[in-house]
Amino acid sequence: MALKIADLIKAARIRELPMRKNIVVKPTTPLEEVYRLMDEGDWSAVVVCKGDKAVGIFSHRDILYRTALEDLEPSTPIEQLMTPDPVTLSIDEGLPAAIKVMVDGGYRHIPIIDDKGCTAGVLTSREILRYIADHMPETVLNLPPRLHQELHRPEGG
């Protein structure tokens, strides 16, 4: 019997996903430096920490909603622009919990906390999709661009 996507998701733990170690910045880090770090590392989000505790997150969405239309000084501290008190999850949580938090909260980035309470990384919706595609390529890669799309004639050369 073939493995279903739902079964794969139910069995997975966050620690099994291909999460990159995230960039951590202090609340006083200037906006200009955060932009530079995100650009150089091709990061879609940074976690703002006081010590080991995540106190905020700043993502591409924050760039669009909070900075794109405002005339901000490059020296503006990131704590004035970050999303404060982000929802975090333990690295030992199941993947269904992460997906539920993302869907319910409309998040694309969730800081992940390790066994010691430190920030271990940022889980993104893209990494979840990559995990599913890596484990079920024959299912995912054969899906049409639109779920109920049907081809009425063969295409090709």
C-alpha positions as CSV (number, residue, x, y, z in Angstrom):
1,M,0.0,0.0,0.0
2,A,1.4,3.4,-1.0
3,L,2.2,6.0,1.6
4,K,-0.2,8.9,1.6
5,I,0.8,12.5,2.1
6,A,-1.4,12.7,5.2
7,D,0.4,9.7,6.7
8,L,3.8,11.2,6.0
9,I,2.8,14.5,7.7
10,K,1.3,12.7,10.7
11,A,4.4,10.7,11.3
12,A,6.9,13.6,10.9
13,R,8.6,15.6,13.6
14,I,9.9,19.2,13.1
15,R,13.4,18.0,13.8
16,E,13.3,15.8,10.7
17,L,12.7,18.7,8.4
18,P,15.6,20.3,6.4
19,M,15.7,23.5,8.5
20,R,18.5,26.0,8.0
21,K,20.0,27.6,11.1
22,N,18.5,31.0,11.2
23,I,20.0,34.5,11.6
24,V,19.5,35.9,15.1
25,V,19.7,39.6,15.7
26,K,19.3,41.8,18.7
27,P,16.4,44.2,19.2
28,T,18.7,47.1,18.7
29,T,20.1,45.9,15.4
30,P,19.5,48.7,12.7
31,L,17.1,48.0,9.9
32,E,19.9,48.6,7.4
33,E,22.0,45.7,8.9
34,V,19.0,43.4,9.0
35,Y,18.3,44.1,5.3
36,R,22.0,43.4,4.5
37,L,22.0,40.1,6.5
38,M,18.8,38.9,4.9
39,D,20.0,39.7,1.4
40,E,23.5,38.2,1.8
41,G,22.2,35.0,3.3
42,D,19.1,34.7,1.1
43,W,16.9,34.7,4.2
44,S,13.2,35.3,4.2
45,A,13.1,36.0,8.0
46,V,15.3,36.7,11.0
47,V,14.6,36.0,14.6
48,V,15.0,38.8,17.1
49,C,16.3,37.6,20.4
50,K,17.2,39.0,23.8
51,G,19.7,36.5,25.1
52,D,18.4,33.1,24.0
53,K,14.7,34.1,24.0
54,A,12.9,34.9,20.8
55,V,11.1,38.2,21.3
56,G,10.3,38.9,17.7
57,I,10.5,37.9,14.1
58,F,11.1,40.1,11.0
59,S,10.3,38.7,7.6
60,H,9.7,39.6,4.0
61,R,6.1,40.2,4.9
62,D,7.2,42.8,7.4
63,I,9.3,44.5,4.8
64,L,6.3,44.8,2.5
65,Y,3.8,45.8,5.2
66,R,5.9,47.9,7.6
67,T,8.7,49.4,5.8
68,A,8.0,49.7,2.1
69,L,5.6,52.7,2.3
70,E,7.2,54.4,5.3
71,D,10.1,56.8,5.2
72,L,12.3,55.1,7.7
73,E,15.8,55.8,8.8
74,P,18.3,53.0,8.0
75,S,19.3,53.2,11.7
76,T,15.8,52.4,12.9
77,P,16.1,49.5,15.5
78,I,14.5,46.3,14.3
79,E,12.4,46.1,17.5
80,Q,10.3,49.0,16.2
81,L,9.4,47.0,13.1
82,M,9.4,43.3,14.1
83,T,6.4,41.2,14.8
84,P,6.7,40.9,18.6
85,D,6.2,37.7,20.7
86,P,6.1,35.3,17.8
87,V,4.5,31.9,18.2
88,T,7.2,29.3,18.7
89,L,7.2,25.5,18.5
90,S,9.5,22.9,20.1
91,I,11.7,21.0,17.7
92,D,10.1,17.8,19.0
93,E,6.6,18.9,18.0
94,G,4.8,16.9,15.2
95,L,4.5,18.4,11.8
96,P,0.7,18.5,12.0
97,A,1.0,21.0,14.9
98,A,3.3,23.2,12.9
99,I,0.9,23.2,9.9
100,K,-2.1,24.0,12.1
101,V,-0.2,27.0,13.7
102,M,0.7,28.2,10.2
103,V,-2.7,27.9,8.8
104,D,-4.6,29.2,11.8
105,G,-2.3,32.2,12.3
106,G,-1.5,32.9,8.6
107,Y,2.2,32.5,9.3
108,R,4.9,31.4,6.8
109,H,7.7,31.4,9.4
110,I,7.8,29.9,12.8
111,P,10.8,30.1,15.2
112,I,11.7,26.6,16.4
113,I,13.0,26.1,20.0
114,D,15.5,23.4,20.8
115,D,15.7,21.2,24.0
116,K,17.6,23.9,25.9
117,G,15.0,26.6,25.1
118,C,17.3,28.3,22.5
119,T,16.2,29.2,19.0
120,A,17.2,26.3,16.7
121,G,15.9,27.6,13.4
122,V,12.9,28.9,11.5
123,L,10.5,26.5,10.0
124,T,9.0,27.8,6.7
125,S,6.1,26.7,4.6
126,R,8.6,26.2,1.8
127,E,10.6,23.7,3.9
128,I,7.4,21.7,4.7
129,L,6.6,21.5,1.0
130,R,10.2,20.5,0.2
131,Y,10.1,17.7,2.8
132,I,6.9,16.3,1.3
133,A,8.3,16.5,-2.2
134,D,11.5,14.8,-1.2
135,H,9.7,11.9,0.4
136,M,6.9,11.5,-2.1
137,P,8.3,12.8,-5.5
138,E,6.2,10.5,-7.6
139,T,3.0,11.9,-6.0
140,V,3.9,15.6,-5.7
141,L,5.8,16.0,-9.0
142,N,3.0,14.4,-11.0
143,L,0.3,16.7,-9.8
144,P,-1.2,19.1,-12.3
145,P,-0.7,22.8,-11.7
146,R,-4.4,23.0,-10.8
147,L,-5.7,20.1,-8.8
148,H,-8.8,19.3,-10.9
149,Q,-7.1,20.1,-14.2
150,E,-7.7,17.5,-16.9
151,L,-5.9,17.1,-20.2
152,H,-8.4,16.4,-23.0
153,R,-5.7,15.8,-25.6
154,P,-2.0,14.8,-25.3
155,E,0.6,17.5,-25.6
156,G,4.1,17.1,-26.9
157,G,6.3,17.4,-29.9
